[in-house]
């Protein structure tokens, strides 16, 4: 039960932060490209990479709160998928392909960067 509450606590912070960050980022761009979703997914990937790289040095409960709860609620694969399909259906096919490509490259790059930073700190 304690683990579930830790995940819920992280989610209670991550979900509204995703909404606020998405709206704030998207409001600054006059573009069909989903910059808000892209941004939260890249930041979430960076945080998860950091946690994975430091997993042996961090308490398991912190990993549950931040990794599973916070990052699970902050990042959003479903919104990424929906927005990509929406771009494609709205005939913004270049942006749809760019969204998929940039999200994969930036997401993986962020995971590796986060892991490298944490390993540099704790090794």
N, C-alpha and C positions, 0 to 999 in steps of 0.2 A: 504494500500500500504506500509506503514511503517513496518508493521509486516512481510510482504513478503520480504522486503529488509533485515530485520534482519536475517531471516532464510537463505536467500541467502548468506549473509556475513559469517555466521557460516559455511555453506556448502563449501564456497570458501576456508576455512582453513582446515576443516575436511577431504575433499576428497583427496587433495594432501598429507596431513599428513598420511592418511591411506596407500596410495601407498608407500610413503617413508618408513614408519614404517614396512610395510609388507615386502618390499624388504630387509631392513636392518636386520630384525629379521630372515627372511628365509635364508639369506646369511650366517648366523652364525650357521646354523644347516644342517648337512648332513643327512637329513631324508625326507621321503615322507610326514610325518605329517605336516599339514599346520600351523606351529607355528606363522607365521605372522598374519594370519587371526584370529587365536585363541587369540593372544595378543591384537590386536586392539579391538576385541569384549569384552574381559574382562575389559580392561581399559575403554572403552565406557560405559560398565555396571556400573563400579565403579563411574564414573562421573555422570551418570544418577541417580544412587541411592543417591548420595550426593545432587543433585538438588532436588530430590523428598523429601528427608528428611528436606531440608531447604526451601521448596517452599513457606512457609508463611513468611520467612525472606528475600527472594530475590525478586528483581523487576521482573515483568512479562517479560519485554523486555530482561533481562539477561537470563531467562529461554528459551525464543525463540531462541536467538543467540546460546547459549551453548547446550541446550537440543535438540531442534528440528533441528537446522542448523548444528552445529558442530558434535554432537554425531550421528545425523542421517546420516551424510556423512562419519563419521569415522567408524562406525560399519557397518557390512555387513552380513545380513542373507543369501542373494542370493549366495555370494561367499562361505560362510560356507556350504550351501546345495550342490553347485556344487562340491566343493572339497571333501565332504563326498561321493557323488556318484562316483566321479573319483577314490577315494581310493577303494571303493567297486568293481568297474568295473576292476580295475587293480589288483584285488585279494589280496589287502591289507585290508582284512575284519576286522582284529583286530584293525587296525588303524582307520578304518571308525567308528567302534563302540566306540573306545576310543575318537575319535573326538566329537561324539555326546554326550557321557557321560561327558567328561571333560568340554565341552563347556556349557552344562546345569548347571553342578555343580559349575563351576568357575564363570559363568555369574550370576547365582542367588546369590552365595556367595558374589560376588563383589557388587551387588545391595544392599544387606542387610548390608554389611560393610560400603558402602558409606552413606547409610541412617543413620546408627548408629553413624557414625562420625559427620555428619552434625547435627543430633539431640543433640549430646553431646555438640557441640559448641553453638547451638542456643536455648538450653532449660534451 
